[in-house]
Structure formats: C-alpha cells, structure tokens
Amino acid sequence: MIDTAEQAEQDKQDEQDDQATGQLPDEDRRSRLRERRLAAHRDARRVFARFGFHKTLRERLAELDRAEGLYDLDELSDLYGDGVVEALETKVAGLLGTEAAAFFPTGTMAQQVALRCWAGRTGDPTVALHALSHPEVHERNAFSEVGRLRTVRVTSEPRLPTAAEVRDFEEPFGALMLELPLRDAGFVLPSWEELTEVVAAARERDAVVHFDGARLWESTVHFGRSLEEIADLADSVYVSFYKSLEAFGGAALAGPRELVEEAKAWRHRYGGEVFQQFPTVLSALAGLERELPRLPEYVAHARVVAAALREGFAAAGVPWARVHPEVPHTHDFQVWLPYDAGVLAEAAVRTAEETGTVLFGSAWDRGGPGLAVTEVHVRAAGLEWTAEDVKTAVAEFVARLPEVVR
C-alpha cells in the first residue's frame, strides 16, 4: 500500500528513524534515510515480500509483459471505461458471483460511492462500522466530508463486531460495513459462523451489508469457503487489485446490476471516469491470473513464519514478544516487541544492511508504553524462507538491539 497510504507509511518510518538517532528531520536527511532503507531492501538476498513500490519504473513497466495472453493486445486501448476495463469488470463479477462489477481507480472512491448509493436506497445515511476500519482511520473523514454519510462505531475492540453488538446497537443505521480482514487490528477475521451471525443481525435491523474486501482474496483459507460463498453474504463488496495481487493500483465494486450502474454514474461525478486505464487494468488481470491462485500458499507459509518468529524471540531471550494473530488468518500479521519504535526501526535497517536479510521491512509504530508493533507480509519471496532461516534472522536482529534494552 506508492499510493497515499504507502507514502504516509514511508514518512512515518522517516520520523521514527529521526527519533532513533536523536536528530531533527530535514529534507536532506529524509531523503538519505529513504534511500538507505530502500537500498537495503533492493540489495537484500532474502526478503518476505517485494512490493511494487520497491521497484523502479522500468521494472514495473516490464511487468506488463505478464499480461500477454490474458487479453487481445491488438484491440484498441480503452476509452473512458470500455474495452479491457469492461473485461476486467466481467471477470471480477464472475469470481465473486455477483451480477456486475465496476472498476474504480481507488478503493476510497469505490466505497464512498457504494455507501452513498445504499444510503439513497435505504433512506438512511448512517453507516455502522468498526472504529479501526480504513475509512475511520486512513481516509480523512471522507465518508462525512465528501460522501455526506454519517458513521457510527459499533466497537473499538481489536476484532470484528459481534452479532450481539450489531443487534443491540443503540442507534439506527442503514448499512453495516465490515472490513475483511480488519487490517489495523492485525489482519483479523471472524469465524465463518460469527460472520454469518453478524450479517443476519444486520438483516434483522433491515440494514444492508457491505464488505470492505480490500484483502478479501486471501480470506478463503481462514473461512474455508470460496470467494463466491463469502461475497454472497453481502449486498455489495469492494476488492483491491494491488494489496495482494500486485497490480499497479485500482479497485472494483461488485454487487447487483442496478447498484453497479448507479455506481458508475457516481464514479463519473467523483472524477473516476479516467480517459485510459489499460496499464493498471492489465496488471490487475495479470494479478488475478498469476497471484490469486498462489494466495493460499502464502497464507500457509505465513503460519510457518509466525511460529518461527515466536520460537526465535524466545530462544534469543527477548523478555516478551507477541505474534498476532498467533496463527495468522491471512498472509499478513503483526509482531509486537517491548522496545521503543525508533530503536527497532534502526535495528531492522542495520540488520538488512549488514546481513542482506530483511526480517522487518515495514514501519514500527508505538503500541503503548514500552511497546512497538510492525506488520509482516509474506508473499512469493517469503516462500524461500525455512523456519530455521527465520530463527537465524531473529538472532541477528536481536543482536543489534541495545544491550541495556535487552
């Protein structure tokens, strides 16, 4: 996640590196820190994931060759959403088992439009969601500022809302939005039974259900259900093409045909009717063809990595360490350690520079007094790691933490 979210994450890492060295940030220092971090990742022999924003423009453009055979490249390019864009929309609707789907340049736009359309149908602009959901935390109050929607928080607990919380919520709402998985709580998912009960509770209140499925693609392993079965629970679903499928960007809104057609009208009003989008769309088709079938393998290996991290920190004598969830629900999860975020950020970069192995490539956030948290993402590159490789990398990382802290 570079889109705005990725840039913000990079800026945050810069600030933490500044804190670790006790220096005030300036433009030159920020530039050097960014170059240092990215250079270490590019030069590393072993990483858990190599994302698009780690690559050069030339490397990203070369990836379009992966689209060969996925669409007739001798056809005219798209124009305001036709051609290859419509082909992608049809493919997504088929995968999710919905009547139709609409391509959007961003998920932020797709979800604003979806909930705005539902508000017009239900007559209620109130959206019930989790306090840690993406629109509440990362979108600058876009639902209310732009979409004229009102949000209410069903819960702030680090889990999805329960059926009882939805059923007994004290205010009326026209739509329930569920982020699957809930990223800021640790990429967590409910059980299948819990999810079906929550949906039923919303239906009892005559509310529609919308899934924020930015990472829905990799949720099938945890639920033990197909994408079509999961999407069938909701009235509409948003999916992302870059968070797990490694496309250049883009998103889709899937649901009933009438809703999708209205959403396309709002897409135009929001400025999402882009002149040509074939590079992003072709990369999304490639992701659906090449990455989507591999996601269960990534999820399975993330569980191997998580177990090895726990064992590695215990063997290294770290007084307290947590992997959350203990058994990852997807191929992404959190690691919590009892140190200052800036100290951990510096140790992570030093480890990568000096060993050629990137154990922690994401930012470290302050998780409370004396605690910090980061995210681990396991993709194709992560499949090369054995459990012993992980434990060795943990030992190297811990060796670079200040002795007084340990």
Helices and strands as residue ranges (DSSP letters): H 4-21, H 27-43, G 52-54, H 57-62, G 63-67, H 84-96, E 100-104, H 107-122, E 126-130, H 134-138, H 142-145, E 150-155, H 163-167, E 175-179, G 183-185, H 192-204, E 208-213, G 216-219, H 220-223, H 227-231, E 236-240, E 251-255, H 257-269, H 278-290, G 292-294, H 295-315, E 322-324, E 332-337, H 341-355, E 365-368, E 371-377, G 380-384, H 387-399
